[in-house]
Amino acid sequence: MNYSYKTSGTCSVKIQFDVTDGILSNVTYVGGCNGNLKGISALVEGMRVEDVIERLEGIKCGFKQTSCPDQLAKALKNIQQKTGDVNV
């Protein structure tokens, strides 16, 4: 299933991604640091949602309380809460 998440507190403004059977794919960020975000997207491609959350949650960018990787973790947790499914 395809999802879109409006970010908060980061240079990127939106994250789009697919989750199929608990596996993350096709992650794209709108805005932000292009090279770094392409790198993050490539690294999480094919990973289990819960593993992505575990690795990225809580990462901060400079003095900000969040980061683009943290926002991806928040997006995935948000979907889990809405669907009640930890495997999204």
A tleap script that builds the chain and sets N, CA, C and O, in Angstrom:
source leaprc.protein.ff14SB
mol = sequence {
  NMET ASN TYR SER TYR LYS THR SER GLY THR
  CYS SER VAL LYS ILE GLN PHE ASP VAL THR
  ASP GLY ILE LEU SER ASN VAL THR TYR VAL
  GLY GLY CYS ASN GLY ASN LEU LYS GLY ILE
  SER ALA LEU VAL GLU GLY MET ARG VAL GLU
  ASP VAL ILE GLU ARG LEU GLU GLY ILE LYS
  CYS GLY PHE LYS GLN THR SER CYS PRO ASP
  GLN LEU ALA LYS ALA LEU LYS ASN ILE GLN
  GLN LYS THR GLY ASP VAL ASN CVAL
}
set mol.1.N position { 0.846 -1.178 0.000 }
set mol.1.CA position { 0.000 0.000 0.000 }
set mol.1.C position { 0.890 1.239 0.000 }
set mol.1.O position { 1.946 1.253 0.633 }
set mol.2.N position { 0.460 2.273 -0.709 }
set mol.2.CA position { 1.217 3.509 -0.824 }
set mol.2.C position { 0.788 4.490 0.265 }
set mol.2.O position { -0.401 4.635 0.548 }
set mol.3.N position { 1.770 5.161 0.874 }
set mol.3.CA position { 1.508 6.120 1.934 }
set mol.3.C position { 2.227 7.424 1.648 }
set mol.3.O position { 3.239 7.459 0.948 }
set mol.4.N position { 1.681 8.501 2.208 }
set mol.4.CA position { 2.292 9.814 2.127 }
set mol.4.C position { 2.218 10.429 3.518 }
set mol.4.O position { 1.173 10.382 4.168 }
set mol.5.N position { 3.329 11.008 3.974 }
set mol.5.CA position { 3.400 11.571 5.325 }
set mol.5.C position { 3.968 12.975 5.259 }
set mol.5.O position { 5.050 13.184 4.710 }
set mol.6.N position { 3.241 13.948 5.821 }
set mol.6.CA position { 3.706 15.328 5.879 }
set mol.6.C position { 4.650 15.444 7.069 }
set mol.6.O position { 4.255 15.211 8.212 }
set mol.7.N position { 5.898 15.804 6.792 }
set mol.7.CA position { 6.902 15.892 7.845 }
set mol.7.C position { 6.748 17.173 8.644 }
set mol.7.O position { 6.053 18.104 8.238 }
set mol.8.N position { 7.417 17.197 9.797 }
set mol.8.CA position { 7.380 18.362 10.670 }
set mol.8.C position { 8.759 18.575 11.279 }
set mol.8.O position { 9.368 17.633 11.787 }
set mol.9.N position { 9.255 19.810 11.229 }
set mol.9.CA position { 10.524 20.137 11.863 }
set mol.9.C position { 11.758 19.778 11.063 }
set mol.9.O position { 12.861 19.755 11.609 }
set mol.10.N position { 11.594 19.496 9.770 }
set mol.10.CA position { 12.728 19.120 8.926 }
set mol.10.C position { 12.706 19.921 7.632 }
set mol.10.O position { 11.717 20.581 7.311 }
set mol.11.N position { 13.803 19.854 6.900 }
set mol.11.CA position { 13.881 20.518 5.589 }
set mol.11.C position { 12.982 19.829 4.571 }
set mol.11.O position { 12.412 20.485 3.698 }
set mol.12.N position { 12.853 18.524 4.677 }
set mol.12.CA position { 11.928 17.816 3.779 }
set mol.12.C position { 10.501 18.130 4.224 }
set mol.12.O position { 10.253 18.383 5.403 }
set mol.13.N position { 9.573 18.112 3.281 }
set mol.13.CA position { 8.187 18.455 3.606 }
set mol.13.C position { 7.240 17.259 3.539 }
set mol.13.O position { 6.131 17.302 4.073 }
set mol.14.N position { 7.690 16.191 2.875 }
set mol.14.CA position { 6.825 15.019 2.727 }
set mol.14.C position { 7.673 13.790 2.448 }
set mol.14.O position { 8.746 13.874 1.851 }
set mol.15.N position { 7.162 12.637 2.899 }
set mol.15.CA position { 7.784 11.348 2.591 }
set mol.15.C position { 6.708 10.470 1.967 }
set mol.15.O position { 5.593 10.375 2.480 }
set mol.16.N position { 7.053 9.831 0.860 }
set mol.16.CA position { 6.147 8.885 0.225 }
set mol.16.C position { 6.828 7.521 0.211 }
set mol.16.O position { 8.037 7.426 -0.003 }
set mol.17.N position { 6.047 6.463 0.441 }
set mol.17.CA position { 6.627 5.125 0.502 }
set mol.17.C position { 5.541 4.081 0.361 }
set mol.17.O position { 4.352 4.373 0.485 }
set mol.18.N position { 5.977 2.852 0.100 }
set mol.18.CA position { 5.084 1.701 0.027 }
set mol.18.C position { 5.436 0.737 1.144 }
set mol.18.O position { 6.594 0.617 1.545 }
set mol.19.N position { 4.414 0.054 1.639 }
set mol.19.CA position { 4.613 -1.042 2.579 }
set mol.19.C position { 3.788 -2.214 2.080 }
set mol.19.O position { 2.578 -2.103 1.885 }
set mol.20.N position { 4.467 -3.348 1.875 }
set mol.20.CA position { 3.801 -4.571 1.436 }
set mol.20.C position { 4.257 -5.705 2.334 }
set mol.20.O position { 5.447 -6.015 2.401 }
set mol.21.N position { 3.312 -6.322 3.022 }
set mol.21.CA position { 3.616 -7.426 3.933 }
set mol.21.C position { 4.705 -7.053 4.940 }
set mol.21.O position { 5.577 -7.864 5.250 }
set mol.22.N position { 4.647 -5.825 5.446 }
set mol.22.CA position { 5.596 -5.388 6.467 }
set mol.22.C position { 6.955 -4.974 5.940 }
set mol.22.O position { 7.867 -4.716 6.726 }
set mol.23.N position { 7.112 -4.904 4.607 }
set mol.23.CA position { 8.394 -4.553 3.987 }
set mol.23.C position { 8.285 -3.164 3.340 }
set mol.23.O position { 7.344 -2.883 2.597 }
set mol.24.N position { 9.255 -2.315 3.635 }
set mol.24.CA position { 9.282 -0.951 3.132 }
set mol.24.C position { 9.945 -0.879 1.761 }
set mol.24.O position { 10.954 -1.540 1.516 }
set mol.25.N position { 9.370 -0.069 0.865 }
set mol.25.CA position { 9.960 0.113 -0.467 }
set mol.25.C position { 9.577 1.476 -1.034 }
set mol.25.O position { 8.679 2.149 -0.527 }
set mol.26.N position { 10.272 1.863 -2.087 }
set mol.26.CA position { 9.970 3.079 -2.840 }
set mol.26.C position { 9.901 4.341 -1.982 }
set mol.26.O position { 9.007 5.166 -2.169 }
set mol.27.N position { 10.823 4.497 -1.055 }
set mol.27.CA position { 10.843 5.675 -0.181 }
set mol.27.C position { 11.385 6.869 -0.957 }
set mol.27.O position { 12.479 6.809 -1.519 }
set mol.28.N position { 10.617 7.950 -0.984 }
set mol.28.CA position { 11.068 9.193 -1.602 }
set mol.28.C position { 10.712 10.354 -0.690 }
set mol.28.O position { 9.631 10.395 -0.102 }
set mol.29.N position { 11.630 11.285 -0.582 }
set mol.29.CA position { 11.422 12.497 0.201 }
set mol.29.C position { 11.203 13.655 -0.753 }
set mol.29.O position { 11.778 13.691 -1.841 }
set mol.30.N position { 10.373 14.599 -0.345 }
set mol.30.CA position { 10.171 15.830 -1.090 }
set mol.30.C position { 10.860 16.930 -0.295 }
set mol.30.O position { 10.527 17.174 0.865 }
set mol.31.N position { 11.831 17.595 -0.934 }
set mol.31.CA position { 12.623 18.609 -0.250 }
set mol.31.C position { 13.754 17.960 0.524 }
set mol.31.O position { 13.938 16.745 0.465 }
set mol.32.N position { 14.506 18.764 1.243 }
set mol.32.CA position { 15.594 18.242 2.057 }
set mol.32.C position { 16.885 18.074 1.275 }
set mol.32.O position { 17.005 18.523 0.135 }
set mol.33.N position { 17.845 17.422 1.908 }
set mol.33.CA position { 19.182 17.214 1.335 }
set mol.33.C position { 19.145 16.014 0.385 }
set mol.33.O position { 19.164 14.864 0.823 }
set mol.34.N position { 19.093 16.287 -0.880 }
set mol.34.CA position { 18.843 15.275 -1.903 }
set mol.34.C position { 19.729 14.037 -1.780 }
set mol.34.O position { 19.213 12.920 -1.739 }
set mol.35.N position { 21.034 14.208 -1.720 }
set mol.35.CA position { 21.939 13.059 -1.670 }
set mol.35.C position { 21.759 12.219 -0.422 }
set mol.35.O position { 21.691 10.992 -0.499 }
set mol.36.N position { 21.681 12.874 0.729 }
set mol.36.CA position { 21.505 12.145 1.987 }
set mol.36.C position { 20.196 11.377 2.008 }
set mol.36.O position { 20.141 10.234 2.463 }
set mol.37.N position { 19.147 12.010 1.512 }
set mol.37.CA position { 17.838 11.355 1.549 }
set mol.37.C position { 17.740 10.211 0.551 }
set mol.37.O position { 17.044 9.228 0.805 }
set mol.38.N position { 18.427 10.328 -0.579 }
set mol.38.CA position { 18.494 9.197 -1.506 }
set mol.38.C position { 19.255 8.044 -0.859 }
set mol.38.O position { 18.916 6.878 -1.060 }
set mol.39.N position { 20.283 8.374 -0.085 }
set mol.39.CA position { 21.043 7.350 0.632 }
set mol.39.C position { 20.189 6.631 1.661 }
set mol.39.O position { 20.204 5.402 1.733 }
set mol.40.N position { 19.445 7.386 2.456 }
set mol.40.CA position { 18.548 6.783 3.448 }
set mol.40.C position { 17.542 5.883 2.745 }
set mol.40.O position { 17.299 4.753 3.171 }
set mol.41.N position { 16.961 6.393 1.666 }
set mol.41.CA position { 15.957 5.617 0.925 }
set mol.41.C position { 16.534 4.298 0.423 }
set mol.41.O position { 15.881 3.257 0.504 }
set mol.42.N position { 17.751 4.343 -0.092 }
set mol.42.CA position { 18.389 3.122 -0.596 }
set mol.42.C position { 18.697 2.151 0.540 }
set mol.42.O position { 18.559 0.939 0.373 }
set mol.43.N position { 19.109 2.669 1.683 }
set mol.43.CA position { 19.468 1.798 2.808 }
set mol.43.C position { 18.262 1.085 3.418 }
set mol.43.O position { 18.383 -0.054 3.870 }
set mol.44.N position { 17.102 1.744 3.436 }
set mol.44.CA position { 15.934 1.117 4.061 }
set mol.44.C position { 15.117 0.275 3.076 }
set mol.44.O position { 14.205 -0.442 3.487 }
set mol.45.N position { 15.431 0.355 1.797 }
set mol.45.CA position { 14.709 -0.419 0.773 }
set mol.45.C position { 14.742 -1.914 1.119 }
set mol.45.O position { 15.811 -2.497 1.298 }
set mol.46.N position { 13.563 -2.516 1.208 }
set mol.46.CA position { 13.462 -3.945 1.478 }
set mol.46.C position { 13.547 -4.335 2.942 }
set mol.46.O position { 13.503 -5.521 3.269 }
set mol.47.N position { 13.668 -3.354 3.828 }
set mol.47.CA position { 13.749 -3.654 5.262 }
set mol.47.C position { 12.354 -3.821 5.861 }
set mol.47.O position { 11.370 -3.292 5.344 }
set mol.48.N position { 12.294 -4.559 6.954 }
set mol.48.CA position { 11.048 -4.692 7.709 }
set mol.48.C position { 10.757 -3.375 8.408 }
set mol.48.O position { 11.666 -2.708 8.902 }
set mol.49.N position { 9.481 -3.006 8.447 }
set mol.49.CA position { 9.057 -1.745 9.051 }
set mol.49.C position { 9.581 -1.606 10.476 }
set mol.49.O position { 10.114 -0.557 10.836 }
set mol.50.N position { 9.440 -2.630 11.278 }
set mol.50.CA position { 9.871 -2.536 12.686 }
set mol.50.C position { 11.379 -2.343 12.806 }
set mol.50.O position { 11.841 -1.702 13.750 }
set mol.51.N position { 12.150 -2.884 11.874 }
set mol.51.CA position { 13.606 -2.687 11.890 }
set mol.51.C position { 13.970 -1.247 11.531 }
set mol.51.O position { 14.889 -0.670 12.113 }
set mol.52.N position { 13.250 -0.672 10.576 }
set mol.52.CA position { 13.490 0.721 10.194 }
set mol.52.C position { 13.196 1.633 11.378 }
set mol.52.O position { 13.982 2.529 11.686 }
set mol.53.N position { 12.069 1.407 12.038 }
set mol.53.CA position { 11.711 2.218 13.207 }
set mol.53.C position { 12.795 2.115 14.268 }
set mol.53.O position { 13.231 3.129 14.812 }
set mol.54.N position { 13.225 0.913 14.561 }
set mol.54.CA position { 14.235 0.688 15.597 }
set mol.54.C position { 15.538 1.426 15.285 }
set mol.54.O position { 16.165 1.982 16.187 }
set mol.55.N position { 15.943 1.435 14.034 }
set mol.55.CA position { 17.220 2.056 13.654 }
set mol.55.C position { 17.157 3.576 13.542 }
set mol.55.O position { 18.133 4.259 13.853 }
set mol.56.N position { 16.018 4.112 13.101 }
set mol.56.CA position { 15.952 5.532 12.780 }
set mol.56.C position { 15.286 6.406 13.841 }
set mol.56.O position { 15.525 7.613 13.887 }
set mol.57.N position { 14.465 5.816 14.680 }
set mol.57.CA position { 13.726 6.598 15.666 }
set mol.57.C position { 14.671 7.325 16.624 }
set mol.57.O position { 15.602 6.734 17.171 }
set mol.58.N position { 14.410 8.613 16.812 }
set mol.58.CA position { 15.169 9.397 17.783 }
set mol.58.C position { 16.402 10.094 17.231 }
set mol.58.O position { 17.051 10.845 17.958 }
set mol.59.N position { 16.743 9.867 15.968 }
set mol.59.CA position { 17.900 10.554 15.374 }
set mol.59.C position { 17.561 12.034 15.253 }
set mol.59.O position { 16.479 12.394 14.788 }
set mol.60.N position { 18.481 12.882 15.670 }
set mol.60.CA position { 18.278 14.326 15.604 }
set mol.60.C position { 19.204 14.928 14.559 }
set mol.60.O position { 20.245 14.359 14.231 }
set mol.61.N position { 18.809 16.094 14.038 }
set mol.61.CA position { 19.597 16.822 13.051 }
set mol.61.C position { 20.032 18.140 13.682 }
set mol.61.O position { 19.220 19.045 13.874 }
set mol.62.N position { 21.315 18.236 14.001 }
set mol.62.CA position { 21.814 19.460 14.627 }
set mol.62.C position { 21.090 19.733 15.931 }
set mol.62.O position { 21.024 18.871 16.808 }
set mol.63.N position { 20.549 20.934 16.056 }
set mol.63.CA position { 19.829 21.317 17.272 }
set mol.63.C position { 18.343 21.020 17.200 }
set mol.63.O position { 17.611 21.278 18.156 }
set mol.64.N position { 17.893 20.483 16.081 }
set mol.64.CA position { 16.480 20.134 15.929 }
set mol.64.C position { 16.165 18.903 16.773 }
set mol.64.O position { 17.047 18.093 17.058 }
set mol.65.N position { 14.922 18.772 17.164 }
set mol.65.CA position { 14.493 17.630 17.971 }
set mol.65.C position { 14.132 16.418 17.124 }
set mol.65.O position { 13.737 15.383 17.659 }
set mol.66.N position { 14.263 16.538 15.813 }
set mol.66.CA position { 13.930 15.453 14.894 }
set mol.66.C position { 14.882 15.518 13.702 }
set mol.66.O position { 15.792 16.347 13.670 }
set mol.67.N position { 14.671 14.651 12.734 }
set mol.67.CA position { 15.473 14.606 11.514 }
set mol.67.C position { 14.644 13.920 10.440 }
set mol.67.O position { 13.564 13.399 10.721 }
set mol.68.N position { 15.139 13.919 9.226 }
set mol.68.CA position { 14.429 13.219 8.153 }
set mol.68.C position { 14.328 11.712 8.427 }
set mol.68.O position { 13.272 11.129 8.184 }
set mol.69.N position { 15.398 11.059 8.927 }
set mol.69.CA position { 15.248 9.640 9.271 }
set mol.69.C position { 14.234 9.426 10.395 }
set mol.69.O position { 13.437 8.490 10.338 }
set mol.70.N position { 14.258 10.287 11.416 }
set mol.70.CA position { 13.313 10.192 12.526 }
set mol.70.C position { 11.886 10.387 12.024 }
set mol.70.O position { 10.966 9.727 12.507 }
set mol.71.N position { 11.694 11.281 11.066 }
set mol.71.CA position { 10.360 11.508 10.511 }
set mol.71.C position { 9.843 10.267 9.784 }
set mol.71.O position { 8.643 9.995 9.810 }
set mol.72.N position { 10.720 9.522 9.144 }
set mol.72.CA position { 10.304 8.264 8.510 }
set mol.72.C position { 9.844 7.275 9.576 }
set mol.72.O position { 8.827 6.603 9.406 }
set mol.73.N position { 10.587 7.186 10.667 }
set mol.73.CA position { 10.186 6.303 11.768 }
set mol.73.C position { 8.831 6.738 12.326 }
set mol.73.O position { 7.979 5.897 12.613 }
set mol.74.N position { 8.630 8.037 12.478 }
set mol.74.CA position { 7.347 8.553 12.974 }
set mol.74.C position { 6.214 8.217 12.000 }
set mol.74.O position { 5.117 7.854 12.422 }
set mol.75.N position { 6.480 8.338 10.712 }
set mol.75.CA position { 5.468 8.010 9.708 }
set mol.75.C position { 5.058 6.546 9.821 }
set mol.75.O position { 3.871 6.222 9.785 }
set mol.76.N position { 6.037 5.673 9.955 }
set mol.76.CA position { 5.750 4.240 10.053 }
set mol.76.C position { 5.002 3.912 11.339 }
set mol.76.O position { 4.069 3.109 11.325 }
set mol.77.N position { 5.403 4.526 12.452 }
set mol.77.CA position { 4.692 4.306 13.725 }
set mol.77.C position { 3.265 4.819 13.645 }
set mol.77.O position { 2.346 4.201 14.182 }
set mol.78.N position { 3.078 5.949 12.974 }
set mol.78.CA position { 1.754 6.526 12.806 }
set mol.78.C position { 0.831 5.560 12.070 }
set mol.78.O position { -0.327 5.386 12.450 }
set mol.79.N position { 1.345 4.942 11.029 }
set mol.79.CA position { 0.548 3.969 10.268 }
set mol.79.C position { 0.230 2.753 11.132 }
set mol.79.O position { -0.888 2.240 11.102 }
set mol.80.N position { 1.215 2.293 11.901 }
set mol.80.CA position { 0.977 1.155 12.791 }
set mol.80.C position { -0.143 1.469 13.775 }
set mol.80.O position { -1.012 0.631 14.017 }
set mol.81.N position { -0.127 2.660 14.336 }
set mol.81.CA position { -1.154 3.045 15.305 }
set mol.81.C position { -2.528 3.137 14.657 }
set mol.81.O position { -3.525 2.701 15.232 }
set mol.82.N position { -2.571 3.705 13.463 }
set mol.82.CA position { -3.862 3.858 12.768 }
set mol.82.C position { -4.452 2.525 12.350 }
set mol.82.O position { -5.665 2.326 12.416 }
set mol.83.N position { -3.586 1.606 11.917 }
set mol.83.CA position { -4.088 0.313 11.431 }
set mol.83.C position { -4.155 -0.733 12.528 }
set mol.83.O position { -4.862 -1.732 12.396 }
set mol.84.N position { -3.412 -0.505 13.626 }
set mol.84.CA position { -3.351 -1.501 14.681 }
set mol.84.C position { -2.519 -2.712 14.306 }
set mol.84.O position { -2.604 -3.757 14.951 }
set mol.85.N position { -1.722 -2.570 13.271 }
set mol.85.CA position { -0.924 -3.676 12.752 }
set mol.85.C position { 0.556 -3.307 12.819 }
set mol.85.O position { 0.981 -2.382 12.125 }
set mol.86.N position { 1.354 -3.999 13.631 }
set mol.86.CA position { 2.780 -3.682 13.737 }
set mol.86.C position { 3.537 -4.043 12.473 }
set mol.86.O position { 4.647 -3.555 12.258 }
set mol.87.N position { 2.959 -4.886 11.634 }
set mol.87.CA position { 3.610 -5.264 10.380 }
set mol.87.C position { 3.132 -4.421 9.205 }
set mol.87.O position { 3.557 -4.633 8.070 }
set mol.88.N position { 2.253 -3.471 9.476 }
set mol.88.CA position { 1.673 -2.585 8.456 }
set mol.88.C position { 1.538 -3.308 7.142 }
set mol.88.O position { 1.070 -2.728 6.163 }
savepdb mol mol.pdb
quit
